[in-house]
Structure formats: C-alpha cells, structure tokens
C-alpha cells in the first residue's frame, strides 16, 4: 500500500473523529431539540462518512465501507427529518430566540 494512501486514510479518520466530537458537543450544548438534532445529524453524518472512507482507504478498498457510506447518507437526514416533524407535531416548542418555524408556516 502506498504511503500517501495510508496518510490520507489516517487524515480522513482524524477529521471524521473531529466531526463526531463536534456533533457530541453540539448535542450537549445547544438549547432545544431541533438545534441538537441539526448539530448531531450534520456532524455525525459527515464524521461517520469520513471515518468509513478512511477505513476504505486503509483496509484495501472494502466495498462494504462504500455501501455503509451510502446508507448513512440516505438514512441519517431522513431520520432526522422524521424526528423533527414528530417533535413539532407533538407540540415541542422551539427555542425562544428561534426566528423561523417552517413547519408552522406549512400548516397555514
């Protein structure tokens, strides 16, 4: 395996871990369920994809990693949308400083 591929794989894994760390921090620090959901979905989706791509490079081009990336990219945003819609439908209020409520606008 080429030295550049090993370095690139490790860089992707480290960047993915940083995205996952930022997603976890956002999950703890943000004020309401909608902000937390946005932070965790965006950061963890990117983080997981970067880690999987790094392992794809390091382990010799495993096609399982590419399939897992495709699965995460398709299901994570869809699941987050479903959770946000269910939270809004059940009456969970937005943070008091939130500016836009698209779900409420769609009801009208």
C-alpha positions in Angstrom: 0.0 0.0 0.0 1.3 3.4 -0.9 2.4 5.7 1.9 0.2 8.5 0.6 -2.9 6.3 0.9 -2.0 5.5 4.5 -1.6 9.2 5.3 -4.8 10.1 3.5 -6.7 7.3 5.3 -5.4 8.5 8.7 -6.3 12.1 7.9 -9.8 11.1 6.9 -10.2 9.2 10.2 -8.9 12.1 12.3 -11.2 14.6 10.5 -14.1 12.2 11.0 -13.4 11.9 14.7 -13.3 15.7 15.0 -16.7 16.0 13.3 -18.1 13.4 15.6 -16.7 15.2 18.6 -18.2 18.5 17.4 -21.6 16.7 17.0 -21.4 15.4 20.5 -20.5 18.8 21.9 -23.4 20.3 19.9 -25.7 17.7 21.3 -24.9 18.7 24.8 -24.6 22.5 24.4 -27.4 23.5 22.1 -30.7 24.8 23.6 -33.6 22.8 22.1 -34.3 19.5 20.4 -34.3 21.0 16.9 -30.9 22.6 17.2 -29.5 19.5 18.8 -30.9 17.3 16.1 -29.3 19.5 13.4 -25.9 19.5 15.1 -25.9 15.8 15.7 -27.2 14.8 12.3 -24.9 17.0 10.2 -21.7 16.5 12.2 -22.1 12.8 12.9 -23.2 12.0 9.3 -20.0 13.7 8.0 -17.9 12.2 10.7 -19.1 8.7 10.1 -18.7 9.1 6.4 -15.1 10.4 6.8 -14.2 7.5 9.2 -15.7 5.0 6.8 -13.9 6.5 3.9 -10.6 6.4 5.8 -11.1 2.8 6.7 -11.9 2.2 3.0 -8.5 3.6 2.1 -6.6 1.9 4.9 -8.1 -1.6 4.7 -7.7 -2.1 1.0 -10.8 -0.7 -0.7 -13.6 -2.5 1.1 -16.8 -2.1 -0.8 -18.7 -2.6 2.5 -17.5 0.8 3.6 -18.8 2.5 0.5 -22.2 0.8 0.9 -22.3 1.9 4.5 -21.5 5.5 3.5 -24.3 5.4 1.0 -26.7 4.0 3.6 -25.7 6.7 6.2 -26.0 9.5 3.7 -29.5 8.3 2.7 -30.9 7.4 6.1 -29.5 9.9 8.6 -31.1 13.1 7.2 -34.3 11.2 6.5 -34.5 10.0 10.1 -33.6 13.5 11.5 -36.4 15.0 9.4 -38.9 12.4 10.7 -37.8 13.1 14.3 -38.1 16.9 13.9 -41.5 16.6 12.3 -42.8 14.3 15.1 -41.4 16.6 17.7 -43.1 19.6 16.2 -46.3 17.6 15.7 -46.3 16.6 19.4 -46.0 20.2 20.5 -42.4 20.6 21.5 -41.7 24.3 21.3 -38.8 25.9 19.6 -36.1 27.8 21.4 -37.4 31.3 22.4 -34.8 33.0 20.1 -35.6 30.9 17.1 -36.5 33.1 14.1 -38.3 30.8 11.6 -40.7 27.9 12.0 -41.2 26.3 8.6 -43.5 23.6 9.9 -45.9 26.1 11.4 -45.8 28.1 8.1 -46.7 25.0 6.2 -49.7 24.4 8.4 -51.2 27.7 7.4 
